[in-house]
């Protein structure tokens, strides 16, 4: 699992998020903890449209299970 987020979150916050994501995967899908990895990819706000929104949200609608509450016109 790769989480894309804007820079600025603390290591503690990222670790807590990774733990909760891993726990959700094990709970919901029944996978063992050893089968789950979580990475954080920081993306600057100015790059979000090109590096995240267009390729991952617009470009892969059939793979997107949770859509964001914003659209391209709201990005810098």
mmCIF file of the N, C-alpha and C atoms, coordinates in Angstrom:
data_MODEL
# 
_entry.id   MODEL 
# 
loop_
_atom_site.group_PDB 
_atom_site.id 
_atom_site.type_symbol 
_atom_site.label_atom_id 
_atom_site.label_alt_id 
_atom_site.label_comp_id 
_atom_site.label_asym_id 
_atom_site.label_entity_id 
_atom_site.label_seq_id 
_atom_site.pdbx_PDB_ins_code 
_atom_site.Cartn_x 
_atom_site.Cartn_y 
_atom_site.Cartn_z 
_atom_site.occupancy 
_atom_site.B_iso_or_equiv 
_atom_site.pdbx_formal_charge 
_atom_site.auth_seq_id 
_atom_site.auth_comp_id 
_atom_site.auth_asym_id 
_atom_site.auth_atom_id 
_atom_site.pdbx_PDB_model_num 
ATOM 1   N N  . UNK A 1 1  ? 0.852   -1.152  0.000   1.00 0.00 ? 1  UNK A N  1 
ATOM 2   C CA . UNK A 1 1  ? 0.000   0.000   0.000   1.00 0.00 ? 1  UNK A CA 1 
ATOM 3   C C  . UNK A 1 1  ? 0.905   1.223   0.000   1.00 0.00 ? 1  UNK A C  1 
ATOM 4   N N  . UNK A 1 2  ? 0.648   2.133   -0.906  1.00 0.00 ? 2  UNK A N  1 
ATOM 5   C CA . UNK A 1 2  ? 1.409   3.382   -0.957  1.00 0.00 ? 2  UNK A CA 1 
ATOM 6   C C  . UNK A 1 2  ? 0.444   4.532   -0.685  1.00 0.00 ? 2  UNK A C  1 
ATOM 7   N N  . UNK A 1 3  ? 0.762   5.314   0.322   1.00 0.00 ? 3  UNK A N  1 
ATOM 8   C CA . UNK A 1 3  ? -0.046  6.471   0.694   1.00 0.00 ? 3  UNK A CA 1 
ATOM 9   C C  . UNK A 1 3  ? 0.658   7.711   0.169   1.00 0.00 ? 3  UNK A C  1 
ATOM 10  N N  . UNK A 1 4  ? -0.045  8.507   -0.599  1.00 0.00 ? 4  UNK A N  1 
ATOM 11  C CA . UNK A 1 4  ? 0.522   9.762   -1.093  1.00 0.00 ? 4  UNK A CA 1 
ATOM 12  C C  . UNK A 1 4  ? -0.056  10.890  -0.249  1.00 0.00 ? 4  UNK A C  1 
ATOM 13  N N  . UNK A 1 5  ? 0.825   11.714  0.286   1.00 0.00 ? 5  UNK A N  1 
ATOM 14  C CA . UNK A 1 5  ? 0.402   12.792  1.160   1.00 0.00 ? 5  UNK A CA 1 
ATOM 15  C C  . UNK A 1 5  ? 1.321   13.985  0.995   1.00 0.00 ? 5  UNK A C  1 
ATOM 16  N N  . UNK A 1 6  ? 0.850   15.115  1.436   1.00 0.00 ? 6  UNK A N  1 
ATOM 17  C CA . UNK A 1 6  ? 1.667   16.320  1.379   1.00 0.00 ? 6  UNK A CA 1 
ATOM 18  C C  . UNK A 1 6  ? 2.692   16.291  2.501   1.00 0.00 ? 6  UNK A C  1 
ATOM 19  N N  . UNK A 1 7  ? 3.859   16.899  2.287   1.00 0.00 ? 7  UNK A N  1 
ATOM 20  C CA . UNK A 1 7  ? 4.891   16.932  3.320   1.00 0.00 ? 7  UNK A CA 1 
ATOM 21  C C  . UNK A 1 7  ? 4.409   17.677  4.565   1.00 0.00 ? 7  UNK A C  1 
ATOM 22  N N  . UNK A 1 8  ? 4.999   17.336  5.692   1.00 0.00 ? 8  UNK A N  1 
ATOM 23  C CA . UNK A 1 8  ? 4.708   18.082  6.912   1.00 0.00 ? 8  UNK A CA 1 
ATOM 24  C C  . UNK A 1 8  ? 4.211   17.235  8.064   1.00 0.00 ? 8  UNK A C  1 
ATOM 25  N N  . UNK A 1 9  ? 3.781   16.024  7.794   1.00 0.00 ? 9  UNK A N  1 
ATOM 26  C CA . UNK A 1 9  ? 3.329   15.162  8.885   1.00 0.00 ? 9  UNK A CA 1 
ATOM 27  C C  . UNK A 1 9  ? 4.548   14.606  9.622   1.00 0.00 ? 9  UNK A C  1 
ATOM 28  N N  . UNK A 1 10 ? 4.412   14.417  10.903  1.00 0.00 ? 10 UNK A N  1 
ATOM 29  C CA . UNK A 1 10 ? 5.535   13.915  11.706  1.00 0.00 ? 10 UNK A CA 1 
ATOM 30  C C  . UNK A 1 10 ? 5.745   12.420  11.451  1.00 0.00 ? 10 UNK A C  1 
ATOM 31  N N  . UNK A 1 11 ? 6.913   11.953  11.814  1.00 0.00 ? 11 UNK A N  1 
ATOM 32  C CA . UNK A 1 11 ? 7.202   10.526  11.707  1.00 0.00 ? 11 UNK A CA 1 
ATOM 33  C C  . UNK A 1 11 ? 6.239   9.727   12.576  1.00 0.00 ? 11 UNK A C  1 
ATOM 34  N N  . UNK A 1 12 ? 5.903   10.262  13.733  1.00 0.00 ? 12 UNK A N  1 
ATOM 35  C CA . UNK A 1 12 ? 4.958   9.581   14.626  1.00 0.00 ? 12 UNK A CA 1 
ATOM 36  C C  . UNK A 1 12 ? 3.594   9.443   13.959  1.00 0.00 ? 12 UNK A C  1 
ATOM 37  N N  . UNK A 1 13 ? 3.129   10.494  13.298  1.00 0.00 ? 13 UNK A N  1 
ATOM 38  C CA . UNK A 1 13 ? 1.844   10.444  12.602  1.00 0.00 ? 13 UNK A CA 1 
ATOM 39  C C  . UNK A 1 13 ? 1.876   9.429   11.468  1.00 0.00 ? 13 UNK A C  1 
ATOM 40  N N  . UNK A 1 14 ? 2.962   9.421   10.696  1.00 0.00 ? 14 UNK A N  1 
ATOM 41  C CA . UNK A 1 14 ? 3.074   8.485   9.589   1.00 0.00 ? 14 UNK A CA 1 
ATOM 42  C C  . UNK A 1 14 ? 3.147   7.045   10.098  1.00 0.00 ? 14 UNK A C  1 
ATOM 43  N N  . UNK A 1 15 ? 3.868   6.828   11.174  1.00 0.00 ? 15 UNK A N  1 
ATOM 44  C CA . UNK A 1 15 ? 3.933   5.479   11.752  1.00 0.00 ? 15 UNK A CA 1 
ATOM 45  C C  . UNK A 1 15 ? 2.570   5.021   12.259  1.00 0.00 ? 15 UNK A C  1 
ATOM 46  N N  . UNK A 1 16 ? 1.843   5.927   12.910  1.00 0.00 ? 16 UNK A N  1 
ATOM 47  C CA . UNK A 1 16 ? 0.509   5.583   13.414  1.00 0.00 ? 16 UNK A CA 1 
ATOM 48  C C  . UNK A 1 16 ? -0.439  5.268   12.257  1.00 0.00 ? 16 UNK A C  1 
ATOM 49  N N  . UNK A 1 17 ? -0.375  6.055   11.202  1.00 0.00 ? 17 UNK A N  1 
ATOM 50  C CA . UNK A 1 17 ? -1.203  5.807   10.021  1.00 0.00 ? 17 UNK A CA 1 
ATOM 51  C C  . UNK A 1 17 ? -0.858  4.458   9.407   1.00 0.00 ? 17 UNK A C  1 
ATOM 52  N N  . UNK A 1 18 ? 0.421   4.168   9.264   1.00 0.00 ? 18 UNK A N  1 
ATOM 53  C CA . UNK A 1 18 ? 0.849   2.888   8.697   1.00 0.00 ? 18 UNK A CA 1 
ATOM 54  C C  . UNK A 1 18 ? 0.353   1.717   9.543   1.00 0.00 ? 18 UNK A C  1 
ATOM 55  N N  . UNK A 1 19 ? 0.433   1.844   10.853  1.00 0.00 ? 19 UNK A N  1 
ATOM 56  C CA . UNK A 1 19 ? -0.052  0.783   11.744  1.00 0.00 ? 19 UNK A CA 1 
ATOM 57  C C  . UNK A 1 19 ? -1.554  0.567   11.566  1.00 0.00 ? 19 UNK A C  1 
ATOM 58  N N  . UNK A 1 20 ? -2.307  1.654   11.478  1.00 0.00 ? 20 UNK A N  1 
ATOM 59  C CA . UNK A 1 20 ? -3.773  1.532   11.335  1.00 0.00 ? 20 UNK A CA 1 
ATOM 60  C C  . UNK A 1 20 ? -4.164  0.961   9.974   1.00 0.00 ? 20 UNK A C  1 
ATOM 61  N N  . UNK A 1 21 ? -3.461  1.345   8.933   1.00 0.00 ? 21 UNK A N  1 
ATOM 62  C CA . UNK A 1 21 ? -3.740  0.785   7.614   1.00 0.00 ? 21 UNK A CA 1 
ATOM 63  C C  . UNK A 1 21 ? -3.444  -0.711  7.623   1.00 0.00 ? 21 UNK A C  1 
ATOM 64  N N  . UNK A 1 22 ? -2.291  -1.092  8.166   1.00 0.00 ? 22 UNK A N  1 
ATOM 65  C CA . UNK A 1 22 ? -1.922  -2.509  8.232   1.00 0.00 ? 22 UNK A CA 1 
ATOM 66  C C  . UNK A 1 22 ? -2.948  -3.293  9.041   1.00 0.00 ? 22 UNK A C  1 
ATOM 67  N N  . UNK A 1 23 ? -3.410  -2.726  10.138  1.00 0.00 ? 23 UNK A N  1 
ATOM 68  C CA . UNK A 1 23 ? -4.408  -3.400  10.960  1.00 0.00 ? 23 UNK A CA 1 
ATOM 69  C C  . UNK A 1 23 ? -5.719  -3.562  10.204  1.00 0.00 ? 23 UNK A C  1 
ATOM 70  N N  . UNK A 1 24 ? -6.121  -2.534  9.467   1.00 0.00 ? 24 UNK A N  1 
ATOM 71  C CA . UNK A 1 24 ? -7.361  -2.621  8.676   1.00 0.00 ? 24 UNK A CA 1 
ATOM 72  C C  . UNK A 1 24 ? -7.248  -3.704  7.609   1.00 0.00 ? 24 UNK A C  1 
ATOM 73  N N  . UNK A 1 25 ? -6.103  -3.795  6.961   1.00 0.00 ? 25 UNK A N  1 
ATOM 74  C CA . UNK A 1 25 ? -5.910  -4.823  5.933   1.00 0.00 ? 25 UNK A CA 1 
ATOM 75  C C  . UNK A 1 25 ? -6.005  -6.214  6.559   1.00 0.00 ? 25 UNK A C  1 
ATOM 76  N N  . UNK A 1 26 ? -5.373  -6.403  7.697   1.00 0.00 ? 26 UNK A N  1 
ATOM 77  C CA . UNK A 1 26 ? -5.428  -7.720  8.341   1.00 0.00 ? 26 UNK A CA 1 
ATOM 78  C C  . UNK A 1 26 ? -6.846  -8.030  8.815   1.00 0.00 ? 26 UNK A C  1 
ATOM 79  N N  . UNK A 1 27 ? -7.540  -7.032  9.360   1.00 0.00 ? 27 UNK A N  1 
ATOM 80  C CA . UNK A 1 27 ? -8.907  -7.247  9.852   1.00 0.00 ? 27 UNK A CA 1 
ATOM 81  C C  . UNK A 1 27 ? -9.898  -7.524  8.719   1.00 0.00 ? 27 UNK A C  1 
ATOM 82  N N  . UNK A 1 28 ? -9.862  -6.716  7.686   1.00 0.00 ? 28 UNK A N  1 
ATOM 83  C CA . UNK A 1 28 ? -10.854 -6.790  6.613   1.00 0.00 ? 28 UNK A CA 1 
ATOM 84  C C  . UNK A 1 28 ? -10.572 -7.931  5.638   1.00 0.00 ? 28 UNK A C  1 
ATOM 85  N N  . UNK A 1 29 ? -9.313  -8.084  5.262   1.00 0.00 ? 29 UNK A N  1 
ATOM 86  C CA . UNK A 1 29 ? -8.970  -9.076  4.245   1.00 0.00 ? 29 UNK A CA 1 
ATOM 87  C C  . UNK A 1 29 ? -8.461  -10.390 4.821   1.00 0.00 ? 29 UNK A C  1 
ATOM 88  N N  . UNK A 1 30 ? -8.160  -10.392 6.101   1.00 0.00 ? 30 UNK A N  1 
ATOM 89  C CA . UNK A 1 30 ? -7.692  -11.610 6.737   1.00 0.00 ? 30 UNK A CA 1 
ATOM 90  C C  . UNK A 1 30 ? -6.241  -11.961 6.422   1.00 0.00 ? 30 UNK A C  1 
ATOM 91  N N  . UNK A 1 31 ? -5.485  -11.008 5.908   1.00 0.00 ? 31 UNK A N  1 
ATOM 92  C CA . UNK A 1 31 ? -4.074  -11.252 5.621   1.00 0.00 ? 31 UNK A CA 1 
ATOM 93  C C  . UNK A 1 31 ? -3.280  -11.208 6.918   1.00 0.00 ? 31 UNK A C  1 
ATOM 94  N N  . UNK A 1 32 ? -2.188  -11.945 6.950   1.00 0.00 ? 32 UNK A N  1 
ATOM 95  C CA . UNK A 1 32 ? -1.288  -11.860 8.093   1.00 0.00 ? 32 UNK A CA 1 
ATOM 96  C C  . UNK A 1 32 ? -0.500  -10.563 8.049   1.00 0.00 ? 32 UNK A C  1 
ATOM 97  N N  . UNK A 1 33 ? -0.090  -10.108 9.213   1.00 0.00 ? 33 UNK A N  1 
ATOM 98  C CA . UNK A 1 33 ? 0.698   -8.875  9.328   1.00 0.00 ? 33 UNK A CA 1 
ATOM 99  C C  . UNK A 1 33 ? 1.942   -8.920  8.435   1.00 0.00 ? 33 UNK A C  1 
ATOM 100 N N  . UNK A 1 34 ? 2.501   -10.112 8.270   1.00 0.00 ? 34 UNK A N  1 
ATOM 101 C CA . UNK A 1 34 ? 3.712   -10.270 7.456   1.00 0.00 ? 34 UNK A CA 1 
ATOM 102 C C  . UNK A 1 34 ? 3.463   -10.017 5.969   1.00 0.00 ? 34 UNK A C  1 
ATOM 103 N N  . UNK A 1 35 ? 2.212   -9.958  5.570   1.00 0.00 ? 35 UNK A N  1 
ATOM 104 C CA . UNK A 1 35 ? 1.863   -9.765  4.161   1.00 0.00 ? 35 UNK A CA 1 
ATOM 105 C C  . UNK A 1 35 ? 1.580   -8.316  3.795   1.00 0.00 ? 35 UNK A C  1 
ATOM 106 N N  . UNK A 1 36 ? 1.666   -7.429  4.760   1.00 0.00 ? 36 UNK A N  1 
ATOM 107 C CA . UNK A 1 36 ? 1.275   -6.037  4.541   1.00 0.00 ? 36 UNK A CA 1 
ATOM 108 C C  . UNK A 1 36 ? 2.480   -5.114  4.667   1.00 0.00 ? 36 UNK A C  1 
ATOM 109 N N  . UNK A 1 37 ? 2.647   -4.243  3.669   1.00 0.00 ? 37 UNK A N  1 
ATOM 110 C CA . UNK A 1 37 ? 3.651   -3.182  3.760   1.00 0.00 ? 37 UNK A CA 1 
ATOM 111 C C  . UNK A 1 37 ? 2.969   -1.859  3.450   1.00 0.00 ? 37 UNK A C  1 
ATOM 112 N N  . UNK A 1 38 ? 3.429   -0.811  4.095   1.00 0.00 ? 38 UNK A N  1 
ATOM 113 C CA . UNK A 1 38 ? 2.854   0.516   3.888   1.00 0.00 ? 38 UNK A CA 1 
ATOM 114 C C  . UNK A 1 38 ? 4.000   1.501   3.691   1.00 0.00 ? 38 UNK A C  1 
ATOM 115 N N  . UNK A 1 39 ? 3.942   2.246   2.592   1.00 0.00 ? 39 UNK A N  1 
ATOM 116 C CA . UNK A 1 39 ? 4.940   3.275   2.300   1.00 0.00 ? 39 UNK A CA 1 
ATOM 117 C C  . UNK A 1 39 ? 4.246   4.631   2.216   1.00 0.00 ? 39 UNK A C  1 
ATOM 118 N N  . UNK A 1 40 ? 5.000   5.667   2.519   1.00 0.00 ? 40 UNK A N  1 
ATOM 119 C CA . UNK A 1 40 ? 4.494   7.030   2.420   1.00 0.00 ? 40 UNK A CA 1 
ATOM 120 C C  . UNK A 1 40 ? 5.281   7.755   1.329   1.00 0.00 ? 40 UNK A C  1 
ATOM 121 N N  . UNK A 1 41 ? 4.569   8.352   0.397   1.00 0.00 ? 41 UNK A N  1 
ATOM 122 C CA . UNK A 1 41 ? 5.200   9.140   -0.660  1.00 0.00 ? 41 UNK A CA 1 
ATOM 123 C C  . UNK A 1 41 ? 4.731   10.580  -0.516  1.00 0.00 ? 41 UNK A C  1 
ATOM 124 N N  . UNK A 1 42 ? 5.642   11.454  -0.161  1.00 0.00 ? 42 UNK A N  1 
ATOM 125 C CA . UNK A 1 42 ? 5.304   12.862  0.017   1.00 0.00 ? 42 UNK A CA 1 
ATOM 126 C C  . UNK A 1 42 ? 5.325   13.585  -1.328  1.00 0.00 ? 42 UNK A C  1 
ATOM 127 N N  . UNK A 1 43 ? 4.280   14.364  -1.575  1.00 0.00 ? 43 UNK A N  1 
ATOM 128 C CA . UNK A 1 43 ? 4.146   15.110  -2.829  1.00 0.00 ? 43 UNK A CA 1 
ATOM 129 C C  . UNK A 1 43 ? 3.789   16.546  -2.473  1.00 0.00 ? 43 UNK A C  1 
ATOM 130 N N  . UNK A 1 44 ? 4.574   17.476  -2.977  1.00 0.00 ? 44 UNK A N  1 
ATOM 131 C CA . UNK A 1 44 ? 4.314   18.900  -2.734  1.00 0.00 ? 44 UNK A CA 1 
ATOM 132 C C  . UNK A 1 44 ? 2.964   19.301  -3.319  1.00 0.00 ? 44 UNK A C  1 
ATOM 133 N N  . UNK A 1 45 ? 2.305   20.257  -2.680  1.00 0.00 ? 45 UNK A N  1 
ATOM 134 C CA . UNK A 1 45 ? 0.993   20.724  -3.138  1.00 0.00 ? 45 UNK A CA 1 
ATOM 135 C C  . UNK A 1 45 ? 1.041   21.182  -4.588  1.00 0.00 ? 45 UNK A C  1 
ATOM 136 N N  . UNK A 1 46 ? 2.099   21.867  -4.974  1.00 0.00 ? 46 UNK A N  1 
ATOM 137 C CA . UNK A 1 46 ? 2.210   22.383  -6.347  1.00 0.00 ? 46 UNK A CA 1 
ATOM 138 C C  . UNK A 1 46 ? 2.323   21.265  -7.383  1.00 0.00 ? 46 UNK A C  1 
ATOM 139 N N  . UNK A 1 47 ? 2.717   20.076  -6.943  1.00 0.00 ? 47 UNK A N  1 
ATOM 140 C CA . UNK A 1 47 ? 2.883   18.932  -7.842  1.00 0.00 ? 47 UNK A CA 1 
ATOM 141 C C  . UNK A 1 47 ? 1.724   17.935  -7.789  1.00 0.00 ? 47 UNK A C  1 
ATOM 142 N N  . UNK A 1 48 ? 0.768   18.171  -6.891  1.00 0.00 ? 48 UNK A N  1 
ATOM 143 C CA . UNK A 1 48 ? -0.291  17.200  -6.639  1.00 0.00 ? 48 UNK A CA 1 
ATOM 144 C C  . UNK A 1 48 ? -1.106  16.866  -7.887  1.00 0.00 ? 48 UNK A C  1 
ATOM 145 N N  . UNK A 1 49 ? -1.465  17.871  -8.662  1.00 0.00 ? 49 UNK A N  1 
ATOM 146 C CA . UNK A 1 49 ? -2.296  17.641  -9.854  1.00 0.00 ? 49 UNK A CA 1 
ATOM 147 C C  . UNK A 1 49 ? -1.593  16.710  -10.840 1.00 0.00 ? 49 UNK A C  1 
ATOM 148 N N  . UNK A 1 50 ? -0.326  16.973  -11.120 1.00 0.00 ? 50 UNK A N  1 
ATOM 149 C CA . UNK A 1 50 ? 0.405   16.186  -12.114 1.00 0.00 ? 50 UNK A CA 1 
ATOM 150 C C  . UNK A 1 50 ? 0.879   14.831  -11.602 1.00 0.00 ? 50 UNK A C  1 
ATOM 151 N N  . UNK A 1 51 ? 1.249   14.760  -10.324 1.00 0.00 ? 51 UNK A N  1 
ATOM 152 C CA . UNK A 1 51 ? 1.829   13.516  -9.795  1.00 0.00 ? 51 UNK A CA 1 
ATOM 153 C C  . UNK A 1 51 ? 0.821   12.592  -9.123  1.00 0.00 ? 51 UNK A C  1 
ATOM 154 N N  . UNK A 1 52 ? -0.335  13.146  -8.743  1.00 0.00 ? 52 UNK A N  1 
ATOM 155 C CA . UNK A 1 52 ? -1.329  12.316  -8.046  1.00 0.00 ? 52 UNK A CA 1 
ATOM 156 C C  . UNK A 1 52 ? -2.687  12.366  -8.729  1.00 0.00 ? 52 UNK A C  1 
ATOM 157 N N  . UNK A 1 53 ? -3.273  13.558  -8.821  1.00 0.00 ? 53 UNK A N  1 
ATOM 158 C CA . UNK A 1 53 ? -4.654  13.661  -9.291  1.00 0.00 ? 53 UNK A CA 1 
ATOM 159 C C  . UNK A 1 53 ? -4.849  13.118  -10.704 1.00 0.00 ? 53 UNK A C  1 
ATOM 160 N N  . UNK A 1 54 ? -4.059  13.598  -11.636 1.00 0.00 ? 54 UNK A N  1 
ATOM 161 C CA . UNK A 1 54 ? -4.248  13.164  -13.027 1.00 0.00 ? 54 UNK A CA 1 
ATOM 162 C C  . UNK A 1 54 ? -3.915  11.684  -13.232 1.00 0.00 ? 54 UNK A C  1 
ATOM 163 N N  . UNK A 1 55 ? -2.760  11.200  -12.767 1.00 0.00 ? 55 UNK A N  1 
ATOM 164 C CA . UNK A 1 55 ? -2.452  9.791   -13.032 1.00 0.00 ? 55 UNK A CA 1 
ATOM 165 C C  . UNK A 1 55 ? -3.230  8.794   -12.184 1.00 0.00 ? 55 UNK A C  1 
ATOM 166 N N  . UNK A 1 56 ? -3.476  9.115   -10.920 1.00 0.00 ? 56 UNK A N  1 
ATOM 167 C CA . UNK A 1 56 ? -4.066  8.129   -10.014 1.00 0.00 ? 56 UNK A CA 1 
ATOM 168 C C  . UNK A 1 56 ? -5.576  8.238   -9.848  1.00 0.00 ? 56 UNK A C  1 
ATOM 169 N N  . UNK A 1 57 ? -6.116  9.426   -9.995  1.00 0.00 ? 57 UNK A N  1 
ATOM 170 C CA . UNK A 1 57 ? -7.549  9.622   -9.785  1.00 0.00 ? 57 UNK A CA 1 
ATOM 171 C C  . UNK A 1 57 ? -8.279  9.671   -11.129 1.00 0.00 ? 57 UNK A C  1 
ATOM 172 N N  . UNK A 1 58 ? -7.848  10.567  -12.000 1.00 0.00 ? 58 UNK A N  1 
ATOM 173 C CA . UNK A 1 58 ? -8.466  10.656  -13.318 1.00 0.00 ? 58 UNK A CA 1 
ATOM 174 C C  . UNK A 1 58 ? -8.071  9.463   -14.188 1.00 0.00 ? 58 UNK A C  1 
ATOM 175 N N  . UNK A 1 59 ? -6.813  9.074   -14.098 1.00 0.00 ? 59 UNK A N  1 
ATOM 176 C CA . UNK A 1 59 ? -6.293  8.036   -14.981 1.00 0.00 ? 59 UNK A CA 1 
ATOM 177 C C  . UNK A 1 59 ? -6.645  6.608   -14.629 1.00 0.00 ? 59 UNK A C  1 
ATOM 178 N N  . UNK A 1 60 ? -7.131  6.367   -13.416 1.00 0.00 ? 60 UNK A N  1 
ATOM 179 C CA . UNK A 1 60 ? -7.439  4.992   -13.001 1.00 0.00 ? 60 UNK A CA 1 
ATOM 180 C C  . UNK A 1 60 ? -8.786  4.916   -12.277 1.00 0.00 ? 60 UNK A C  1 
ATOM 181 N N  . UNK A 1 61 ? -9.842  5.386   -12.897 1.00 0.00 ? 61 UNK A N  1 
ATOM 182 C CA . UNK A 1 61 ? -11.136 5.421   -12.201 1.00 0.00 ? 61 UNK A CA 1 
ATOM 183 C C  . UNK A 1 61 ? -11.651 4.043   -11.790 1.00 0.00 ? 61 UNK A C  1 
ATOM 184 N N  . UNK A 1 62 ? -11.314 3.005   -12.538 1.00 0.00 ? 62 UNK A N  1 
ATOM 185 C CA . UNK A 1 62 ? -11.793 1.665   -12.212 1.00 0.00 ? 62 UNK A CA 1 
ATOM 186 C C  . UNK A 1 62 ? -11.058 1.057   -11.013 1.00 0.00 ? 62 UNK A C  1 
ATOM 187 N N  . UNK A 1 63 ? -9.943  1.653   -10.607 1.00 0.00 ? 63 UNK A N  1 
ATOM 188 C CA . UNK A 1 63 ? -9.188  1.168   -9.446  1.00 0.00 ? 63 UNK A CA 1 
ATOM 189 C C  . UNK A 1 63 ? -9.437  2.011   -8.198  1.00 0.00 ? 63 UNK A C  1 
ATOM 190 N N  . UNK A 1 64 ? -10.175 3.088   -8.324  1.00 0.00 ? 64 UNK A N  1 
ATOM 191 C CA . UNK A 1 64 ? -10.379 4.039   -7.238  1.00 0.00 ? 64 UNK A CA 1 
ATOM 192 C C  . UNK A 1 64 ? -11.634 3.676   -6.435  1.00 0.00 ? 64 UNK A C  1 
ATOM 193 N N  . UNK A 1 65 ? -11.451 3.340   -5.176  1.00 0.00 ? 65 UNK A N  1 
ATOM 194 C CA . UNK A 1 65 ? -12.581 2.961   -4.323  1.00 0.00 ? 65 UNK A CA 1 
ATOM 195 C C  . UNK A 1 65 ? -13.020 4.081   -3.393  1.00 0.00 ? 65 UNK A C  1 
ATOM 196 N N  . UNK A 1 66 ? -12.188 5.060   -3.185  1.00 0.00 ? 66 UNK A N  1 
ATOM 197 C CA . UNK A 1 66 ? -12.547 6.226   -2.374  1.00 0.00 ? 66 UNK A CA 1 
ATOM 198 C C  . UNK A 1 66 ? -12.093 7.464   -3.136  1.00 0.00 ? 66 UNK A C  1 
ATOM 199 N N  . UNK A 1 67 ? -13.061 8.226   -3.632  1.00 0.00 ? 67 UNK A N  1 
ATOM 200 C CA . UNK A 1 67 ? -12.746 9.431   -4.383  1.00 0.00 ? 67 UNK A CA 1 
ATOM 201 C C  . UNK A 1 67 ? -12.526 10.605  -3.429  1.00 0.00 ? 67 UNK A C  1 
ATOM 202 N N  . UNK A 1 68 ? -11.645 11.533  -3.800  1.00 0.00 ? 68 UNK A N  1 
ATOM 203 C CA . UNK A 1 68 ? -11.430 12.701  -2.938  1.00 0.00 ? 68 UNK A CA 1 
ATOM 204 C C  . UNK A 1 68 ? -12.604 13.662  -3.022  1.00 0.00 ? 68 UNK A C  1 
ATOM 205 N N  . UNK A 1 69 ? -12.688 14.529  -2.053  1.00 0.00 ? 69 UNK A N  1 
ATOM 206 C CA . UNK A 1 69 ? -13.765 15.511  -1.999  1.00 0.00 ? 69 UNK A CA 1 
ATOM 207 C C  . UNK A 1 69 ? -13.393 16.832  -2.652  1.00 0.00 ? 69 UNK A C  1 
ATOM 208 N N  . UNK A 1 70 ? -12.471 16.799  -3.581  1.00 0.00 ? 70 UNK A N  1 
ATOM 209 C CA . UNK A 1 70 ? -12.060 17.988  -4.319  1.00 0.00 ? 70 UNK A CA 1 
ATOM 210 C C  . UNK A 1 70 ? -11.913 17.599  -5.782  1.00 0.00 ? 70 UNK A C  1 
ATOM 211 N N  . UNK A 1 71 ? -11.819 18.616  -6.652  1.00 0.00 ? 71 UNK A N  1 
ATOM 212 C CA . UNK A 1 71 ? -11.572 18.304  -8.055  1.00 0.00 ? 71 UNK A CA 1 
ATOM 213 C C  . UNK A 1 71 ? -10.377 19.112  -8.549  1.00 0.00 ? 71 UNK A C  1 
ATOM 214 N N  . UNK A 1 72 ? -9.990  18.863  -9.757  1.00 0.00 ? 72 UNK A N  1 
ATOM 215 C CA . UNK A 1 72 ? -8.792  19.445  -10.338 1.00 0.00 ? 72 UNK A CA 1 
ATOM 216 C C  . UNK A 1 72 ? -8.805  20.976  -10.287 1.00 0.00 ? 72 UNK A C  1 
ATOM 217 N N  . UNK A 1 73 ? -9.963  21.586  -10.440 1.00 0.00 ? 73 UNK A N  1 
ATOM 218 C CA . UNK A 1 73 ? -10.042 23.048  -10.460 1.00 0.00 ? 73 UNK A CA 1 
ATOM 219 C C  . UNK A 1 73 ? -9.672  23.675  -9.114  1.00 0.00 ? 73 UNK A C  1 
ATOM 220 N N  . UNK A 1 74 ? -9.668  22.895  -8.047  1.00 0.00 ? 74 UNK A N  1 
ATOM 221 C CA . UNK A 1 74 ? -9.332  23.409  -6.715  1.00 0.00 ? 74 UNK A CA 1 
ATOM 222 C C  . UNK A 1 74 ? -7.869  23.289  -6.366  1.00 0.00 ? 74 UNK A C  1 
ATOM 223 N N  . UNK A 1 75 ? -7.080  22.686  -7.248  1.00 0.00 ? 75 UNK A N  1 
ATOM 224 C CA . UNK A 1 75 ? -5.663  22.462  -6.968  1.00 0.00 ? 75 UNK A CA 1 
ATOM 225 C C  . UNK A 1 75 ? -4.812  23.612  -7.492  1.00 0.00 ? 75 UNK A C  1 
ATOM 226 N N  . UNK A 1 76 ? -3.650  23.831  -6.843  1.00 0.00 ? 76 UNK A N  1 
ATOM 227 C CA . UNK A 1 76 ? -2.760  24.901  -7.315  1.00 0.00 ? 76 UNK A CA 1 
ATOM 228 C C  . UNK A 1 76 ? -2.157  24.596  -8.669  1.00 0.00 ? 76 UNK A C  1 
# 
